[in-house]
Amino acid sequence: MSVRRKIIVWANRIKQELVALYLAARDPRTSWYAKGVAIATVAYAVSPIDLIPDFIPVLGYLDDLLLVPLGIWLAIRLIPPDVMEDSRRQDTNLAGYPGGRVAAGVVVLIWFGLSAAAIQAAYRIL
C-alpha cells in the first residue's frame, strides 16, 4: 500500500472515530467528563479556528496532527468500551450529523463569545 493510500485510510478512520465520539457523547451511559473530552475533540476537529494558525509553517499543521488524535485517544479511553462499540456500529453516514456550515457557525460563535469574554476580562484588569 502506498504512503498516499495509507494517509487516506488514516484520515477516513479519524472521521469515523469523530462521528463515533459524537454519538458516544450523546449516550446517557457516558460520564460527564468523557462527554466533555469527546465534545471538545469533535468541536476542535470541525473548528475553522486553530490554536496555532495553519499559515505558520510546520507548527500550523502540527497541532492538528497531534491534538485531534490525542483527543480521540483520550476520549476513547474515558468512554466505556460498550458505548464506543455501539457508537461505531451505528450508521456513520456523515450526512445525518451536524457538520459543514452549521457546525462551523456554532464553533465560530463559541470562539467569538470566548474572545469577547477574554477581552472584557482584560479590559477590567487594565
C-alpha positions as CSV (number, residue, x, y, z in Angstrom):
1,M,0.0,0.0,0.0
2,S,1.4,3.4,-1.0
3,V,2.0,6.2,1.6
4,R,-0.7,8.3,0.0
5,R,-3.2,5.5,0.3
6,K,-2.2,4.9,4.0
7,I,-2.8,8.6,4.7
8,I,-6.2,8.5,3.1
9,V,-7.2,5.4,5.1
10,W,-5.9,7.0,8.3
11,A,-7.9,10.2,7.6
12,N,-11.1,8.2,7.0
13,R,-10.6,6.3,10.2
14,I,-10.2,9.6,12.1
15,K,-13.5,10.8,10.5
16,Q,-15.3,7.6,11.6
17,E,-13.9,7.9,15.1
18,L,-15.1,11.5,15.4
19,V,-18.6,10.5,14.4
20,A,-18.5,7.7,16.9
21,L,-17.3,10.1,19.6
22,Y,-20.2,12.4,18.7
23,L,-22.6,9.6,19.1
24,A,-21.0,8.3,22.3
25,A,-21.2,11.8,23.8
26,R,-24.9,11.8,23.3
27,D,-25.2,8.4,25.1
28,P,-26.5,8.6,28.7
29,R,-24.1,5.8,29.7
30,T,-21.2,8.2,29.1
31,S,-19.8,10.1,32.1
32,W,-19.9,13.9,32.0
33,Y,-16.2,14.3,31.9
34,A,-15.9,11.8,29.0
35,K,-18.6,13.8,27.2
36,G,-16.7,16.9,27.7
37,V,-13.5,15.5,26.2
38,A,-15.4,14.0,23.3
39,I,-17.3,17.2,22.5
40,A,-14.1,19.3,22.8
41,T,-12.3,16.9,20.5
42,V,-15.1,16.9,17.9
43,A,-15.5,20.7,18.1
44,Y,-11.8,21.3,17.7
45,A,-11.7,18.9,14.7
46,V,-14.5,20.7,12.9
47,S,-13.5,24.2,14.0
48,P,-12.3,26.6,11.4
49,I,-10.2,28.2,14.1
50,D,-7.0,26.6,15.3
51,L,-4.8,27.2,18.4
52,I,-1.9,27.7,16.0
53,P,-3.0,29.1,12.6
54,D,-2.3,26.9,9.6
55,F,-0.3,29.5,7.8
56,I,2.5,29.2,10.3
57,P,5.0,26.8,8.6
58,V,5.1,23.3,10.2
59,L,3.6,24.3,13.5
60,G,0.3,25.2,11.9
61,Y,-0.5,21.7,10.9
62,L,1.4,20.0,13.7
63,D,-1.3,21.0,16.3
64,D,-3.9,19.3,14.1
65,L,-1.8,16.2,13.6
66,L,-1.2,15.9,17.4
67,L,-4.2,17.4,19.2
68,V,-7.0,15.7,17.3
69,P,-5.6,12.1,17.5
70,L,-4.6,12.7,21.2
71,G,-8.2,14.0,22.0
72,I,-9.7,10.9,20.2
73,W,-7.4,8.6,22.1
74,L,-8.2,10.2,25.5
75,A,-12.0,10.3,24.8
76,I,-12.0,6.6,23.8
77,R,-10.1,5.7,27.0
78,L,-12.7,7.6,29.1
79,I,-15.8,6.3,27.3
80,P,-17.0,2.8,28.4
81,P,-16.0,0.2,25.7
82,D,-19.6,-1.0,25.2
83,V,-20.7,2.6,24.4
84,M,-17.9,3.0,21.9
85,E,-18.8,-0.3,20.3
86,D,-22.4,0.7,20.0
87,S,-21.5,4.1,18.6
88,R,-19.2,2.6,16.0
89,R,-21.9,0.1,14.9
90,Q,-24.4,2.9,14.3
91,D,-24.7,4.3,10.8
92,T,-21.7,6.6,10.4
93,N,-23.1,8.4,7.4
94,L,-21.9,12.0,7.9
95,A,-24.9,13.4,6.2
96,G,-27.1,12.7,9.2
97,Y,-24.9,14.5,11.7
98,P,-24.0,18.1,12.4
99,G,-21.3,19.3,10.1
100,G,-20.3,21.7,7.4
101,R,-21.6,25.2,7.7
102,V,-23.9,24.7,10.7
103,A,-21.1,23.2,12.9
104,A,-18.6,25.8,11.7
105,G,-21.1,28.5,12.5
106,V,-21.7,27.2,16.0
107,V,-17.9,26.8,16.7
108,V,-17.3,30.3,15.4
109,L,-20.0,31.7,17.7
110,I,-18.4,29.9,20.6
111,W,-15.0,31.3,19.7
112,F,-16.3,34.8,19.4
113,G,-18.1,34.5,22.7
114,L,-14.9,33.3,24.4
115,S,-12.9,36.0,22.7
116,A,-15.3,38.7,23.9
117,A,-15.2,37.4,27.4
118,A,-11.4,37.4,27.4
119,I,-11.3,41.0,26.0
120,Q,-13.8,42.1,28.6
121,A,-11.8,40.5,31.4
122,A,-8.6,42.1,30.2
123,Y,-10.3,45.5,29.9
124,R,-11.5,45.2,33.6
125,I,-8.0,44.2,34.7
126,L,-6.4,47.1,32.9
